[in-house]
Amino acid sequence: MKRSNFIKSTLLFLTCIALWSCSHADIIQESTDDLPPLQTDVKYNPEVQNIMFNNCITCHGGPSPSAGLDLTTYQNVRASAESSNMIQRMNDIANPMPPSGVLSAQIRQQMDKWVADGFPEN
């Protein structure tokens, strides 16, 4: 019985030490509000297209895009920005797209301006 109590106590102690030693990463999300307003036009080609190519189409392109969301064409990116939560997910620190982390404030500002300006293509 004493050995059982010793094992339980040891496991409890080790668990407490493990939990105590855990740390968390502080994620600092850059705010687009801290940036000066964009003075240039943001168009799909080349700005938004490059953002999609560099950050999205690894998963959301090809013959079987993730979640059935193909972001390889202007029409698909615009439709996703208009009717789905693409822009919201790009800004969501808790559940970002891409999953590797929230995009830079500059990229998110470009996407916001593209939407605000009515999705210009070229």
N, CA, C and O atoms as CSV, one atom per row, in Angstrom:
chain,resi,resn,atom,element,x,y,z
A,1,MET,N,N,0.822,-1.183,0.000
A,1,MET,CA,C,0.000,0.000,0.000
A,1,MET,C,C,0.872,1.255,0.000
A,1,MET,O,O,0.555,2.240,-0.667
A,2,LYS,N,N,1.984,1.211,0.761
A,2,LYS,CA,C,2.856,2.369,0.821
A,2,LYS,C,C,3.507,2.635,-0.534
A,2,LYS,O,O,3.672,3.787,-0.936
A,3,ARG,N,N,3.868,1.578,-1.225
A,3,ARG,CA,C,4.485,1.732,-2.553
A,3,ARG,C,C,3.499,2.376,-3.514
A,3,ARG,O,O,3.896,3.218,-4.319
A,4,SER,N,N,2.249,2.011,-3.454
A,4,SER,CA,C,1.214,2.589,-4.310
A,4,SER,C,C,1.061,4.087,-4.029
A,4,SER,O,O,0.949,4.885,-4.960
A,5,ASN,N,N,1.056,4.465,-2.764
A,5,ASN,CA,C,0.959,5.874,-2.402
A,5,ASN,C,C,2.183,6.652,-2.876
A,5,ASN,O,O,2.076,7.792,-3.328
A,6,PHE,N,N,3.356,6.010,-2.764
A,6,PHE,CA,C,4.588,6.645,-3.219
A,6,PHE,C,C,4.526,6.908,-4.728
A,6,PHE,O,O,4.894,7.988,-5.189
A,7,ILE,N,N,4.063,5.926,-5.486
A,7,ILE,CA,C,3.959,6.066,-6.942
A,7,ILE,C,C,2.960,7.173,-7.292
A,7,ILE,O,O,3.237,8.004,-8.157
A,8,LYS,N,N,1.815,7.188,-6.635
A,8,LYS,CA,C,0.805,8.224,-6.893
A,8,LYS,C,C,1.353,9.608,-6.562
A,8,LYS,O,O,1.162,10.561,-7.316
A,9,SER,N,N,2.035,9.704,-5.426
A,9,SER,CA,C,2.606,10.992,-5.033
A,9,SER,C,C,3.673,11.453,-6.014
A,9,SER,O,O,3.747,12.631,-6.363
A,10,THR,N,N,4.494,10.516,-6.450
A,10,THR,CA,C,5.546,10.846,-7.410
A,10,THR,C,C,4.944,11.305,-8.728
A,10,THR,O,O,5.393,12.298,-9.302
A,11,LEU,N,N,3.927,10.590,-9.219
A,11,LEU,CA,C,3.266,10.973,-10.465
A,11,LEU,C,C,2.604,12.339,-10.338
A,11,LEU,O,O,2.669,13.148,-11.263
A,12,LEU,N,N,1.971,12.600,-9.205
A,12,LEU,CA,C,1.349,13.896,-8.979
A,12,LEU,C,C,2.401,14.996,-8.961
A,12,LEU,O,O,2.204,16.057,-9.554
A,13,PHE,N,N,3.504,14.749,-8.291
A,13,PHE,CA,C,4.592,15.721,-8.224
A,13,PHE,C,C,5.151,15.997,-9.618
A,13,PHE,O,O,5.343,17.157,-9.982
A,14,LEU,N,N,5.411,14.964,-10.393
A,14,LEU,CA,C,5.954,15.134,-11.739
A,14,LEU,C,C,4.965,15.855,-12.653
A,14,LEU,O,O,5.364,16.668,-13.487
A,15,THR,N,N,3.703,15.562,-12.497
A,15,THR,CA,C,2.678,16.249,-13.280
A,15,THR,C,C,2.647,17.728,-12.940
A,15,THR,O,O,2.564,18.576,-13.828
A,16,CYS,N,N,2.713,18.031,-11.662
A,16,CYS,CA,C,2.726,19.440,-11.237
A,16,CYS,C,C,3.956,20.160,-11.780
A,16,CYS,O,O,3.851,21.292,-12.252
A,17,ILE,N,N,5.099,19.526,-11.719
A,17,ILE,CA,C,6.332,20.120,-12.246
A,17,ILE,C,C,6.190,20.344,-13.750
A,17,ILE,O,O,6.566,21.403,-14.253
A,18,ALA,N,N,5.657,19.373,-14.462
A,18,ALA,CA,C,5.497,19.498,-15.911
A,18,ALA,C,C,4.560,20.648,-16.255
A,18,ALA,O,O,4.850,21.435,-17.156
A,19,LEU,N,N,3.456,20.750,-15.556
A,19,LEU,CA,C,2.508,21.840,-15.816
A,19,LEU,C,C,3.100,23.185,-15.441
A,19,LEU,O,O,2.900,24.165,-16.158
A,20,TRP,N,N,3.812,23.252,-14.351
A,20,TRP,CA,C,4.420,24.497,-13.902
A,20,TRP,C,C,5.479,24.981,-14.877
A,20,TRP,O,O,5.640,26.185,-15.081
A,21,SER,N,N,6.203,24.043,-15.481
A,21,SER,CA,C,7.290,24.417,-16.374
A,21,SER,C,C,6.817,24.771,-17.772
A,21,SER,O,O,7.585,25.303,-18.573
A,22,CYS,N,N,5.558,24.480,-18.069
A,22,CYS,CA,C,5.038,24.841,-19.388
A,22,CYS,C,C,5.005,26.347,-19.528
A,22,CYS,O,O,4.682,27.076,-18.590
A,23,SER,N,N,5.341,26.786,-20.701
A,23,SER,CA,C,5.255,28.211,-20.968
A,23,SER,C,C,4.347,28.404,-22.164
A,23,SER,O,O,3.989,27.453,-22.859
A,24,HIS,N,N,3.992,29.620,-22.382
A,24,HIS,CA,C,3.175,29.911,-23.549
A,24,HIS,C,C,3.856,31.005,-24.343
A,24,HIS,O,O,4.593,31.831,-23.806
A,25,ALA,N,N,3.588,30.986,-25.631
A,25,ALA,CA,C,4.158,32.012,-26.494
A,25,ALA,C,C,3.190,33.181,-26.535
A,25,ALA,O,O,1.988,33.003,-26.732
A,26,ASP,N,N,3.714,34.346,-26.351
A,26,ASP,CA,C,2.899,35.537,-26.512
A,26,ASP,C,C,2.879,35.886,-27.991
A,26,ASP,O,O,3.913,36.176,-28.592
A,27,ILE,N,N,1.691,35.854,-28.561
A,27,ILE,CA,C,1.544,36.164,-29.970
A,27,ILE,C,C,1.144,37.619,-30.084
A,27,ILE,O,O,0.101,38.044,-29.587
A,28,ILE,N,N,1.981,38.352,-30.739
A,28,ILE,CA,C,1.707,39.766,-30.923
A,28,ILE,C,C,1.183,39.945,-32.334
A,28,ILE,O,O,1.891,39.705,-33.312
A,29,GLN,N,N,-0.053,40.364,-32.425
A,29,GLN,CA,C,-0.656,40.585,-33.723
A,29,GLN,C,C,-0.490,42.049,-34.088
A,29,GLN,O,O,-0.963,42.942,-33.385
A,30,GLU,N,N,0.186,42.273,-35.189
A,30,GLU,CA,C,0.328,43.628,-35.675
A,30,GLU,C,C,-1.046,44.137,-36.099
A,30,GLU,O,O,-1.831,43.401,-36.697
A,31,SER,N,N,-1.322,45.363,-35.796
A,31,SER,CA,C,-2.599,45.942,-36.166
A,31,SER,C,C,-2.454,46.741,-37.449
A,31,SER,O,O,-1.479,47.471,-37.626
A,32,THR,N,N,-3.416,46.604,-38.334
A,32,THR,CA,C,-3.408,47.417,-39.544
A,32,THR,C,C,-3.711,48.873,-39.213
A,32,THR,O,O,-3.426,49.763,-40.014
A,33,ASP,N,N,-4.285,49.120,-38.040
A,33,ASP,CA,C,-4.570,50.500,-37.619
A,33,ASP,C,C,-3.295,51.288,-37.364
A,33,ASP,O,O,-3.303,52.517,-37.432
A,34,ASP,N,N,-2.203,50.598,-37.071
A,34,ASP,CA,C,-0.935,51.264,-36.780
A,34,ASP,C,C,-0.180,51.668,-38.046
A,34,ASP,O,O,0.836,52.360,-37.978
A,35,LEU,N,N,-0.680,51.233,-39.193
A,35,LEU,CA,C,-0.014,51.530,-40.462
A,35,LEU,C,C,-0.571,52.803,-41.081
A,35,LEU,O,O,-1.745,53.123,-40.891
A,36,PRO,N,N,0.256,53.527,-41.817
A,36,PRO,CA,C,-0.290,54.667,-42.552
A,36,PRO,C,C,-1.225,54.158,-43.656
A,36,PRO,O,O,-1.019,53.061,-44.175
A,37,PRO,N,N,-2.230,54.926,-44.014
A,37,PRO,CA,C,-3.156,54.477,-45.064
A,37,PRO,C,C,-2.407,54.213,-46.377
A,37,PRO,O,O,-1.451,54.907,-46.720
A,38,LEU,N,N,-2.867,53.200,-47.089
A,38,LEU,CA,C,-2.263,52.898,-48.390
A,38,LEU,C,C,-2.656,53.976,-49.382
A,38,LEU,O,O,-3.832,54.317,-49.508
A,39,GLN,N,N,-1.693,54.497,-50.069
A,39,GLN,CA,C,-1.942,55.540,-51.071
A,39,GLN,C,C,-1.975,54.964,-52.482
A,39,GLN,O,O,-2.309,55.670,-53.433
A,40,THR,N,N,-1.634,53.698,-52.620
A,40,THR,CA,C,-1.608,53.065,-53.934
A,40,THR,C,C,-2.828,52.175,-54.113
A,40,THR,O,O,-3.448,51.741,-53.141
A,41,ASP,N,N,-3.159,51.913,-55.360
A,41,ASP,CA,C,-4.239,50.984,-55.666
A,41,ASP,C,C,-3.749,49.560,-55.417
A,41,ASP,O,O,-2.585,49.236,-55.655
A,42,VAL,N,N,-4.647,48.731,-54.941
A,42,VAL,CA,C,-4.341,47.312,-54.775
A,42,VAL,C,C,-5.256,46.574,-55.735
A,42,VAL,O,O,-6.480,46.676,-55.652
A,43,LYS,N,N,-4.649,45.834,-56.642
A,43,LYS,CA,C,-5.404,45.091,-57.649
A,43,LYS,C,C,-5.122,43.612,-57.495
A,43,LYS,O,O,-4.127,43.207,-56.894
A,44,TYR,N,N,-6.024,42.810,-58.052
A,44,TYR,CA,C,-5.811,41.371,-57.985
A,44,TYR,C,C,-4.481,41.008,-58.633
A,44,TYR,O,O,-3.658,40.299,-58.054
A,45,ASN,N,N,-4.293,41.512,-59.855
A,45,ASN,CA,C,-3.072,41.215,-60.574
A,45,ASN,C,C,-2.200,42.453,-60.573
A,45,ASN,O,O,-2.549,43.422,-61.248
A,46,PRO,N,N,-1.110,42.480,-59.871
A,46,PRO,CA,C,-0.350,41.369,-59.313
A,46,PRO,C,C,-0.472,41.186,-57.805
A,46,PRO,O,O,-0.161,40.099,-57.317
A,47,GLU,N,N,-0.914,42.206,-57.023
A,47,GLU,CA,C,-0.772,42.166,-55.567
A,47,GLU,C,C,-1.514,40.993,-54.910
A,47,GLU,O,O,-0.890,40.161,-54.252
A,48,VAL,N,N,-2.825,40.924,-55.082
A,48,VAL,CA,C,-3.616,39.888,-54.400
A,48,VAL,C,C,-3.252,38.507,-54.932
A,48,VAL,O,O,-3.180,37.543,-54.171
A,49,GLN,N,N,-3.028,38.416,-56.219
A,49,GLN,CA,C,-2.638,37.135,-56.811
A,49,GLN,C,C,-1.342,36.627,-56.169
A,49,GLN,O,O,-1.227,35.439,-55.871
A,50,ASN,N,N,-0.380,37.507,-55.958
A,50,ASN,CA,C,0.876,37.111,-55.313
A,50,ASN,C,C,0.655,36.699,-53.859
A,50,ASN,O,O,1.276,35.749,-53.383
A,51,ILE,N,N,-0.223,37.407,-53.155
A,51,ILE,CA,C,-0.537,37.031,-51.770
A,51,ILE,C,C,-1.122,35.625,-51.736
A,51,ILE,O,O,-0.724,34.804,-50.909
A,52,MET,N,N,-2.062,35.347,-52.630
A,52,MET,CA,C,-2.679,34.014,-52.690
A,52,MET,C,C,-1.627,32.958,-53.026
A,52,MET,O,O,-1.574,31.900,-52.399
A,53,PHE,N,N,-0.795,33.256,-54.017
A,53,PHE,CA,C,0.222,32.297,-54.442
A,53,PHE,C,C,1.204,31.997,-53.314
A,53,PHE,O,O,1.566,30.841,-53.093
A,54,ASN,N,N,1.632,33.027,-52.607
A,54,ASN,CA,C,2.649,32.855,-51.560
A,54,ASN,C,C,2.108,32.303,-50.249
A,54,ASN,O,O,2.881,31.781,-49.445
A,55,ASN,N,N,0.799,32.402,-50.008
A,55,ASN,CA,C,0.275,32.034,-48.692
A,55,ASN,C,C,-0.889,31.050,-48.692
A,55,ASN,O,O,-1.185,30.451,-47.658
A,56,CYS,N,N,-1.549,30.871,-49.822
A,56,CYS,CA,C,-2.826,30.144,-49.781
A,56,CYS,C,C,-2.915,28.918,-50.687
A,56,CYS,O,O,-3.472,27.895,-50.287
A,57,ILE,N,N,-2.373,29.010,-51.899
A,57,ILE,CA,C,-2.687,27.950,-52.855
A,57,ILE,C,C,-1.943,26.642,-52.619
A,57,ILE,O,O,-2.211,25.650,-53.296
A,58,THR,N,N,-1.025,26.629,-51.680
A,58,THR,CA,C,-0.419,25.348,-51.323
A,58,THR,C,C,-1.514,24.386,-50.876
A,58,THR,O,O,-1.501,23.205,-51.224
A,59,CYS,N,N,-2.463,24.907,-50.101
A,59,CYS,CA,C,-3.588,24.088,-49.634
A,59,CYS,C,C,-4.842,24.306,-50.473
A,59,CYS,O,O,-5.605,23.368,-50.708
A,60,HIS,N,N,-5.057,25.539,-50.924
A,60,HIS,CA,C,-6.296,25.894,-51.620
A,60,HIS,C,C,-6.065,26.044,-53.118
A,60,HIS,O,O,-6.440,27.046,-53.726
A,61,GLY,N,N,-5.446,25.036,-53.692
A,61,GLY,CA,C,-5.212,24.997,-55.127
A,61,GLY,C,C,-5.040,23.557,-55.566
A,61,GLY,O,O,-5.056,22.645,-54.739
A,62,GLY,N,N,-4.879,23.353,-56.836
A,62,GLY,CA,C,-4.674,22.010,-57.358
A,62,GLY,C,C,-5.975,21.264,-57.546
A,62,GLY,O,O,-7.053,21.844,-57.417
A,63,PRO,N,N,-5.883,19.978,-57.850
A,63,PRO,CA,C,-7.082,19.210,-58.174
A,63,PRO,C,C,-8.005,18.939,-56.974
A,63,PRO,O,O,-9.200,18.710,-57.159
A,64,SER,N,N,-7.473,18.963,-55.771
A,64,SER,CA,C,-8.291,18.710,-54.575
A,64,SER,C,C,-7.990,19.755,-53.510
A,64,SER,O,O,-7.319,19.460,-52.521
A,65,PRO,N,N,-8.485,20.982,-53.707
A,65,PRO,CA,C,-8.160,22.036,-52.740
A,65,PRO,C,C,-8.806,21.792,-51.380
A,65,PRO,O,O,-9.915,21.265,-51.291
A,66,SER,N,N,-8.105,22.177,-50.338
A,66,SER,CA,C,-8.595,22.022,-48.973
A,66,SER,C,C,-9.938,22.712,-48.810
A,66,SER,O,O,-10.131,23.832,-49.281
A,67,ALA,N,N,-10.857,22.046,-48.147
A,67,ALA,CA,C,-12.220,22.538,-47.887
A,67,ALA,C,C,-12.965,22.854,-49.180
A,67,ALA,O,O,-13.967,23.570,-49.154
A,68,GLY,N,N,-12.491,22.332,-50.306
A,68,GLY,CA,C,-13.129,22.603,-51.582
A,68,GLY,C,C,-12.967,24.043,-52.040
A,68,GLY,O,O,-13.658,24.483,-52.958
A,69,LEU,N,N,-12.057,24.784,-51.407
A,69,LEU,CA,C,-11.861,26.198,-51.709
A,69,LEU,C,C,-10.642,26.379,-52.602
A,69,LEU,O,O,-9.505,26.236,-52.152
A,70,ASP,N,N,-10.882,26.691,-53.856
A,70,ASP,CA,C,-9.823,26.911,-54.834
A,70,ASP,C,C,-9.582,28.413,-54.949
A,70,ASP,O,O,-10.468,29.160,-55.364
A,71,LEU,N,N,-8.380,28.850,-54.578
A,71,LEU,CA,C,-8.040,30.273,-54.611
A,71,LEU,C,C,-7.014,30.583,-55.696
A,71,LEU,O,O,-6.128,31.416,-55.502
A,72,THR,N,N,-7.139,29.910,-56.839
A,72,THR,CA,C,-6.170,30.092,-57.909
A,72,THR,C,C,-6.628,31.069,-58.982
A,72,THR,O,O,-5.845,31.404,-59.870
A,73,THR,N,N,-7.876,31.538,-58.925
A,73,THR,CA,C,-8.366,32.460,-59.949
A,73,THR,C,C,-8.968,33.706,-59.307
A,73,THR,O,O,-9.382,33.692,-58.148
A,74,TYR,N,N,-9.005,34.773,-60.082
A,74,TYR,CA,C,-9.616,36.018,-59.620
A,74,TYR,C,C,-11.052,35.778,-59.175
A,74,TYR,O,O,-11.449,36.222,-58.097
A,75,GLN,N,N,-11.834,35.082,-59.993
A,75,GLN,CA,C,-13.245,34.849,-59.689
A,75,GLN,C,C,-13.421,34.118,-58.359
A,75,GLN,O,O,-14.297,34.469,-57.568
A,76,ASN,N,N,-12.605,33.119,-58.115
A,76,ASN,CA,C,-12.727,32.344,-56.881
A,76,ASN,C,C,-12.297,33.144,-55.654
A,76,ASN,O,O,-12.933,33.063,-54.603
A,77,VAL,N,N,-11.220,33.914,-55.787
A,77,VAL,CA,C,-10.745,34.722,-54.657
A,77,VAL,C,C,-11.777,35.800,-54.331
A,77,VAL,O,O,-12.090,36.033,-53.164
A,78,ARG,N,N,-12.299,36.453,-55.361
A,78,ARG,CA,C,-13.315,37.488,-55.133
A,78,ARG,C,C,-14.554,36.888,-54.479
A,78,ARG,O,O,-15.072,37.442,-53.510
A,79,ALA,N,N,-15.028,35.768,-54.997
A,79,ALA,CA,C,-16.215,35.123,-54.422
A,79,ALA,C,C,-15.976,34.744,-52.966
A,79,ALA,O,O,-16.867,34.882,-52.128
A,80,SER,N,N,-14.782,34.272,-52.670
A,80,SER,CA,C,-14.477,33.900,-51.292
A,80,SER,C,C,-14.415,35.125,-50.388
A,80,SER,O,O,-14.862,35.079,-49.242
A,81,ALA,N,N,-13.870,36.204,-50.894
A,81,ALA,CA,C,-13.806,37.443,-50.110
A,81,ALA,C,C,-15.188,38.046,-49.902
A,81,ALA,O,O,-15.455,38.633,-48.854
A,82,GLU,N,N,-16.069,37.908,-50.889
A,82,GLU,CA,C,-17.415,38.486,-50.806
A,82,GLU,C,C,-18.372,37.656,-49.957
A,82,GLU,O,O,-19.157,38.201,-49.181
A,83,SER,N,N,-18.303,36.347,-50.108
A,83,SER,CA,C,-19.359,35.537,-49.505
A,83,SER,C,C,-18.917,34.580,-48.414
A,83,SER,O,O,-19.757,33.943,-47.777
A,84,SER,N,N,-17.633,34.466,-48.187
A,84,SER,CA,C,-17.199,33.558,-47.127
A,84,SER,C,C,-16.415,34.337,-46.088
A,84,SER,O,O,-16.437,35.567,-46.068
A,85,ASN,N,N,-15.737,33.622,-45.247
A,85,ASN,CA,C,-15.015,34.277,-44.161
A,85,ASN,C,C,-13.510,34.360,-44.421
A,85,ASN,O,O,-12.722,34.358,-43.475
A,86,MET,N,N,-13.106,34.431,-45.675
A,86,MET,CA,C,-11.677,34.452,-46.007
A,86,MET,C,C,-10.946,35.612,-45.330
A,86,MET,O,O,-9.916,35.396,-44.692
A,87,ILE,N,N,-11.453,36.825,-45.457
A,87,ILE,CA,C,-10.788,37.989,-44.878
A,87,ILE,C,C,-10.802,37.895,-43.349
A,87,ILE,O,O,-9.812,38.219,-42.693
A,88,GLN,N,N,-11.913,37.456,-42.797
A,88,GLN,CA,C,-12.010,37.292,-41.340
A,88,GLN,C,C,-10.964,36.295,-40.850
A,88,GLN,O,O,-10.300,36.542,-39.844
A,89,ARG,N,N,-10.810,35.173,-41.548
A,89,ARG,CA,C,-9.826,34.160,-41.144
A,89,ARG,C,C,-8.406,34.673,-41.285
A,89,ARG,O,O,-7.531,34.288,-40.509
A,90,MET,N,N,-8.161,35.535,-42.264
A,90,MET,CA,C,-6.826,36.106,-42.422
A,90,MET,C,C,-6.482,37.015,-41.243
A,90,MET,O,O,-5.305,37.243,-40.960
A,91,ASN,N,N,-7.494,37.531,-40.558
A,91,ASN,CA,C,-7.293,38.448,-39.436
A,91,ASN,C,C,-7.510,37.799,-38.072
A,91,ASN,O,O,-7.362,38.462,-37.045
A,92,ASP,N,N,-7.855,36.528,-38.046
A,92,ASP,CA,C,-8.229,35.843,-36.802
A,92,ASP,C,C,-7.005,35.211,-36.141
A,92,ASP,O,O,-6.471,34.216,-36.631
A,93,ILE,N,N,-6.573,35.784,-35.048
A,93,ILE,CA,C,-5.380,35.272,-34.365
A,93,ILE,C,C,-5.629,33.892,-33.745
A,93,ILE,O,O,-4.697,33.098,-33.622
A,94,ALA,N,N,-6.867,33.600,-33.357
A,94,ALA,CA,C,-7.185,32.321,-32.726
A,94,ALA,C,C,-7.330,31.186,-33.735
A,94,ALA,O,O,-7.096,30.024,-33.402
A,95,ASN,N,N,-7.710,31.515,-34.954
A,95,ASN,CA,C,-7.947,30.493,-35.973
A,95,ASN,C,C,-7.539,31.061,-37.336
A,95,ASN,O,O,-8.384,31.237,-38.215
A,96,PRO,N,N,-6.247,31.347,-37.510
A,96,PRO,CA,C,-5.829,32.093,-38.702
A,96,PRO,C,C,-5.734,31.250,-39.966
A,96,PRO,O,O,-5.608,30.026,-39.922
A,97,MET,N,N,-5.798,31.934,-41.066
A,97,MET,CA,C,-5.438,31.389,-42.361
A,97,MET,C,C,-4.353,32.290,-42.899
A,97,MET,O,O,-4.534,33.505,-42.982
A,98,PRO,N,N,-3.242,31.714,-43.259
A,98,PRO,CA,C,-2.896,30.302,-43.204
A,98,PRO,C,C,-2.696,29.829,-41.760
A,98,PRO,O,O,-2.449,30.638,-40.866
A,99,PRO,N,N,-2.803,28.527,-41.540
A,99,PRO,CA,C,-2.682,27.992,-40.185
A,99,PRO,C,C,-1.338,28.276,-39.527
A,99,PRO,O,O,-1.224,28.207,-38.304
A,100,SER,N,N,-0.335,28.590,-40.308
A,100,SER,CA,C,0.986,28.864,-39.745
A,100,SER,C,C,1.033,30.172,-38.971
A,100,SER,O,O,1.988,30.418,-38.234
A,101,GLY,N,N,0.019,31.011,-39.125
A,101,GLY,CA,C,-0.037,32.249,-38.360
A,101,GLY,C,C,-0.642,33.398,-39.138
A,101,GLY,O,O,-0.755,33.357,-40.363
A,102,VAL,N,N,-1.021,34.401,-38.415
A,102,VAL,CA,C,-1.640,35.572,-39.012
A,102,VAL,C,C,-0.645,36.240,-39.957
A,102,VAL,O,O,0.534,36.389,-39.634
A,103,LEU,N,N,-1.130,36.632,-41.108
A,103,LEU,CA,C,-0.293,37.318,-42.084
A,103,LEU,C,C,0.127,38.680,-41.548
A,103,LEU,O,O,-0.483,39.200,-40.614
A,104,SER,N,N,1.158,39.252,-42.132
A,104,SER,CA,C,1.649,40.545,-41.671
A,104,SER,C,C,0.568,41.612,-41.822
A,104,SER,O,O,-0.353,41.477,-42.627
A,105,ALA,N,N,0.700,42.661,-41.038
A,105,ALA,CA,C,-0.263,43.761,-41.091
A,105,ALA,C,C,-0.299,44.384,-42.484
A,105,ALA,O,O,-1.361,44.798,-42.948
A,106,GLN,N,N,0.836,44.454,-43.147
A,106,GLN,CA,C,0.890,45.036,-44.482
A,106,GLN,C,C,0.076,44.213,-45.479
A,106,GLN,O,O,-0.658,44.769,-46.296
A,107,ILE,N,N,0.206,42.907,-45.411
A,107,ILE,CA,C,-0.555,42.041,-46.320
A,107,ILE,C,C,-2.047,42.154,-46.020
A,107,ILE,O,O,-2.858,42.271,-46.940
A,108,ARG,N,N,-2.409,42.120,-44.754
A,108,ARG,CA,C,-3.824,42.231,-44.396
A,108,ARG,C,C,-4.392,43.589,-44.794
A,108,ARG,O,O,-5.554,43.688,-45.190
A,109,GLN,N,N,-3.573,44.634,-44.689
A,109,GLN,CA,C,-4.014,45.969,-45.114
A,109,GLN,C,C,-4.260,45.992,-46.623
A,109,GLN,O,O,-5.231,46.592,-47.082
A,110,GLN,N,N,-3.391,45.348,-47.391
A,110,GLN,CA,C,-3.593,45.269,-48.838
A,110,GLN,C,C,-4.898,44.541,-49.168
A,110,GLN,O,O,-5.657,44.981,-50.031
A,111,MET,N,N,-5.153,43.434,-48.481
A,111,MET,CA,C,-6.388,42.683,-48.735
A,111,MET,C,C,-7.606,43.524,-48.373
A,111,MET,O,O,-8.586,43.542,-49.118
A,112,ASP,N,N,-7.559,44.212,-47.252
A,112,ASP,CA,C,-8.679,45.064,-46.833
A,112,ASP,C,C,-8.929,46.171,-47.858
A,112,ASP,O,O,-10.080,46.476,-48.169
A,113,LYS,N,N,-7.868,46.769,-48.379
A,113,LYS,CA,C,-8.017,47.852,-49.364
A,113,LYS,C,C,-8.582,47.306,-50.665
A,113,LYS,O,O,-9.422,47.950,-51.293
A,114,TRP,N,N,-8.134,46.137,-51.073
A,114,TRP,CA,C,-8.653,45.507,-52.297
A,114,TRP,C,C,-10.157,45.304,-52.183
A,114,TRP,O,O,-10.902,45.582,-53.122
A,115,VAL,N,N,-10.596,44.820,-51.034
A,115,VAL,CA,C,-12.036,44.618,-50.805
A,115,VAL,C,C,-12.751,45.970,-50.787
A,115,VAL,O,O,-13.774,46.138,-51.451
A,116,ALA,N,N,-12.225,46.923,-50.039
A,116,ALA,CA,C,-12.868,48.234,-49.913
A,116,ALA,C,C,-12.962,48.958,-51.258
A,116,ALA,O,O,-13.902,49.716,-51.494
A,117,ASP,N,N,-11.991,48.722,-52.133
A,117,ASP,CA,C,-11.992,49.377,-53.431
A,117,ASP,C,C,-12.832,48.649,-54.475
A,117,ASP,O,O,-12.874,49.057,-55.635
A,118,GLY,N,N,-13.497,47.580,-54.071
A,118,GLY,CA,C,-14.404,46.884,-54.991
A,118,GLY,C,C,-13.786,45.781,-55.811
A,118,GLY,O,O,-14.288,45.474,-56.892
A,119,PHE,N,N,-12.714,45.173,-55.340
A,119,PHE,CA,C,-12.090,44.004,-55.968
A,119,PHE,C,C,-11.549,44.272,-57.376
A,119,PHE,O,O,-11.830,43.494,-58.287
A,120,PRO,N,N,-10.778,45.356,-57.583
A,120,PRO,CA,C,-10.255,45.593,-58.934
A,120,PRO,C,C,-9.354,44.444,-59.392
A,120,PRO,O,O,-8.566,43.894,-58.623
A,121,GLU,N,N,-9.503,44.107,-60.676
A,121,GLU,CA,C,-8.750,42.960,-61.194
A,121,GLU,C,C,-7.394,43.356,-61.745
A,121,GLU,O,O,-6.381,42.775,-61.355
A,122,ASN,N,N,-7.350,44.332,-62.644
A,122,ASN,CA,C,-6.074,44.724,-63.261
A,122,ASN,C,C,-5.903,46.218,-63.214
A,122,ASN,O,O,-4.892,46.738,-63.685
